[in-house]
């Protein structure tokens, strides 16, 4: 079963899946497992990667609106293994998203050179 970010069962499978959706493995009405959908770059959970996501990262860096929970993983585009929850989102993530939006890189999975 698929649930949206508000934990409501999705019945329209043409609906755009966004960061925050949950996929649950249910057998005989018993939930056996679940996974949270994280789309890299989809910080605002609208299913699109655009300037509003870049703004959310910028506002997080400036400590205006702090990104929390699973959205942190959508915003962490450089995936520094030594980063902590407090340091995982920084200007390199903002830069990478800008390069993607400007089509200077094709994927958020690409490494960005120095």
RAJO-V128274 format. One record per helix or strand. SS is the DSSP state (alpha for helix, beta for strand). FROM is the first residue (numbers start at 1). LEN is the number of residues. Records with the same first field share a line. If there is no record, write none. Layout:
SS=FROM-LEN / FROM-LEN
This chain:
beta=2-2 / 9-1 / 22-6 / 30-7
alpha=51-11 / 71-5 / 91-11
